[in-house]
């Protein structure tokens, strides 16, 4: 085997470094792309009967940014963006309401603020039960801001 020159050694080390970097790039954990939130347009959610009284349905939170709540027979679509400082309020099943993780603001199932830092209700999104029994939500019409 012939003797390596310093130059040959540096070239070989550089090639190993480049190959290692390329290999590591391929092995990095790729972050999942966050789904795009749809906030415009009118959408037909599902049969209104899917939202019984006394329940909140979080199924549409990641797609449309809304929670469908039904306190006592009237279905509402709520955008759970806290009116205190804009954090996303989380649904608390045990308390049957929302609580903001940032400053502790609390809201009823229908988004009405309870005593605390938030003074305004959570924004409501226009929704209606259609003649065929489906729930339609107009994502562009917000109320309570």
C-alpha positions in Angstrom: 0.0 0.0 0.0 1.4 3.4 -0.9 1.9 6.2 1.5 -0.8 8.8 1.7 0.2 12.4 1.3 -1.2 15.0 3.6 -3.3 16.3 0.7 -4.8 12.8 0.0 -5.7 12.5 3.7 -7.4 15.8 3.8 -9.3 15.1 0.6 -10.4 11.7 2.0 -11.5 13.3 5.3 -13.5 15.9 3.5 -15.2 13.3 1.4 -16.1 11.4 4.6 -17.4 14.6 6.2 -19.6 15.4 3.2 -20.9 11.9 3.0 -21.7 11.9 6.8 -23.5 15.2 6.5 -25.6 13.9 3.6 -26.4 10.7 5.5 -27.4 12.7 8.6 -29.6 15.0 6.6 -31.5 12.0 5.4 -31.9 10.6 8.9 -33.2 13.7 10.5 -36.7 13.5 12.0 -38.9 15.4 9.7 -41.5 17.6 11.4 -45.0 16.9 10.3 -46.4 19.7 8.3 -49.1 21.5 10.2 -52.5 21.2 8.5 -53.8 24.3 6.9 -56.7 25.7 8.9 -59.7 26.4 6.7 -61.3 29.6 8.0 -63.4 30.8 5.0 -66.4 29.5 3.2 -69.6 27.7 4.1 -69.2 24.0 5.0 -71.7 21.3 5.6 -70.4 19.7 8.8 -72.6 16.6 9.4 -76.1 15.7 10.6 -77.1 18.1 13.4 -78.1 15.0 15.4 -74.4 14.2 15.7 -74.2 17.0 18.3 -76.5 16.0 21.2 -77.3 18.4 24.1 -74.8 18.7 26.9 -71.8 17.8 24.7 -69.0 19.6 22.8 -67.5 18.1 19.7 -63.8 18.8 19.0 -63.7 16.9 15.8 -63.5 20.1 13.6 -60.9 22.0 15.7 -57.8 21.0 13.6 -59.6 21.4 10.2 -61.8 24.5 10.7 -60.7 25.9 14.1 -64.1 25.4 15.6 -65.8 23.4 18.4 -69.4 22.5 18.0 -71.2 22.8 21.3 -74.7 22.1 22.3 -75.6 23.2 25.8 -79.3 22.5 25.9 -80.5 22.0 22.3 -79.1 24.9 20.5 -75.9 24.1 18.5 -73.2 26.7 18.3 -69.9 26.7 16.5 -67.2 28.3 18.7 -63.8 29.5 17.7 -61.9 29.0 21.1 -59.5 31.9 20.7 -59.4 33.5 24.1 -60.6 37.1 24.1 -58.1 38.1 26.8 -54.8 37.7 24.9 -55.5 35.4 22.0 -54.4 32.0 23.2 -56.4 28.9 22.3 -58.7 28.0 25.1 -58.9 24.2 25.8 -62.1 22.2 26.3 -62.4 20.9 29.8 -64.8 18.0 29.8 -65.0 17.7 33.5 -65.9 21.4 34.0 -68.0 21.4 30.7 -66.3 24.6 29.6 -63.2 26.1 28.2 -60.0 27.2 30.0 -57.2 29.3 28.6 -53.8 27.8 29.4 -52.1 31.2 29.2 -53.9 33.2 31.9 -56.6 31.0 33.3 -59.6 32.6 31.7 -62.6 30.4 31.8 -65.7 30.2 29.6 -69.0 28.3 29.7 -69.8 25.6 27.1 -71.3 28.4 25.0 -68.2 30.6 25.3 -69.6 33.1 27.9 -66.7 34.3 30.1 -66.7 33.4 33.8 -65.2 35.8 36.3 -61.5 36.3 35.4 -59.3 38.1 33.0 -61.4 37.6 29.8 -64.4 40.0 29.6 -65.7 39.2 26.2 -67.2 35.8 25.0 -65.4 33.4 22.7 -66.2 34.2 19.1 -69.2 32.3 17.6 -69.2 31.2 14.0 -72.5 31.3 12.2 -74.2 27.9 12.0 -77.6 26.7 11.0 -79.5 23.4 10.9 -80.7 23.0 7.2 -84.0 21.6 6.1 -82.3 18.2 5.5 -81.1 18.1 9.1 -77.5 18.9 8.4 -75.5 21.5 10.3 -73.9 24.2 8.1 -71.2 26.5 9.3 -70.3 29.8 7.6 -66.6 30.2 8.7 -66.4 33.8 7.5 -69.2 35.1 9.8 -67.9 35.6 13.4 -70.0 37.0 16.2 -69.1 38.2 19.7 -65.8 40.0 18.8 
